[in-house]
Amino acid sequence: MTGTAKAGAAGQRRAVFAVDEEAALAALKEAWADGGYHAFGVDDELWSVISSAGEVLTGSTPDELDRKIRAHDGDRGIRATDGIRQLPGHLRGQLR
């Protein structure tokens, strides 16, 4: 069973669980670009980013990619303090 929801003023329809790719990419960039991550992208539902060391991290959803970046960031010994690596609440919803 596939659900749909209206999106936008033009009455376009998208799947209920579809991700707003532009908003999710913007949220990921806002949260992680200053941490040395760049080239955020999504292709055929595979979300990816490149670290400053040239490592490619991937996830099947933006939320999974965010978790992998957090784990990778932790592996480098960087602590998520003072909200530097914390997504603002209004952006967190874009990743789900």
Secondary structure, 3 states (H helix, E strand, C coil): CCCEEEECCCCEEEECCCCCHHHHHHHHHHHHHHHCCEEEEEECCEEEEECCCCCEEEECCHHHHHHHHHHHHHHCCCCCCCCCCCCCHHHHHHHC
